[in-house]
Amino acid sequence: MNQVSTRQVVLMGFCYVFSATLVTWPGQILRMARQDAWVGVPLCSLAVLCVLWLTDRALAKHPGKDLLTLMVEKFGWLGKMVILVYVAFSLVIMAKDVRLGVDFVSVVFLPVTPAVVVGALIMATCVFMVRGGIEVIARMTELYLPVFLLFSVFCGALLVPDLSWQYVQPFFEYGFERPAIGIWYAMNAIGSITILPLLFSHERFSFRQAWISLLFSSMFLEFVLIICELNLGSPLAGHLMYPAYEAVREVRVTDFLDRFDILIVGIWLPTIVTKIALNLYFTIACMRQVIPQLQAAQVAPSLCALALVVSLWLFHTSTEVVAVDDVWPLVVMALWLIIPAVAAVVAALLGPKPNARRPKPQRAP
């Protein structure tokens, strides 16, 4: 069960970018970049698109191999050391996502349930998904993501009468300072899409799938950002922990659906679980590059328990995750952009040598 379609690869990249991002990211970028926050997403997408093109060229020259495998083949022990850094990096990402997911569920659904119980249920679900292989994760994405997108667009359409375009004015009030800040925080979300070439070979991942996934991810992030900004205003949205959730709470469909936000959150919750499961699969894939005989079924429970403990120990509340995200784009640029780009360039330059022609056997006189 290790075969996925190109459509599922696009959806997994989409899910990995936006699922955890929707929780606190809109408030963070609006608080720092204010009315110019919308500029950061398209400009950041162009930079990420260049990295995806480089990785696609490298994978095209090495059929059947992903970027992690090429790192080990081209760089040897240095590539394995970099992959171990990715293991630690992925564990921290899982810890952040678990902390955000647990706190959000506690606020919306289960305010009395202990955080460790909610986190254990989330991680147990991820273990069963990873044990089934990447195809199970892909099918979960294919199942919940289209429904969530449909409901999100529906909510945005219902909020159109309440939008006020004066919240995006004046444009570039402080020059290019705030757009640059917007690019910095947009990198935290959009840069993570480079996980696709690290996991999939050119047979499943190509530049066409990459730019489609990046395009839809950027458009959806921009859509959520604009809705939060025009509905709440950047001064108010920037001081809210969950501005997207607060915007959805303004939707009133009928007298029987006055809590329409509960339905949206219930559909969103499986997407963040899928993202954590994909992160867990990526961690195990990195470890298998160093220890090839490693089995996912044996390692997944221990890694999930470690991620849960780290999330509860390292981040006491979601506000501490937000504080880390102020400097996290620097780590994202190093590990999601610079290292894959350098590895792709080296792998493309050191492509497989064509087979030398064998001399024809001479006929006996």
Disulfide bonds with the S-S distance in Angstrom:
none
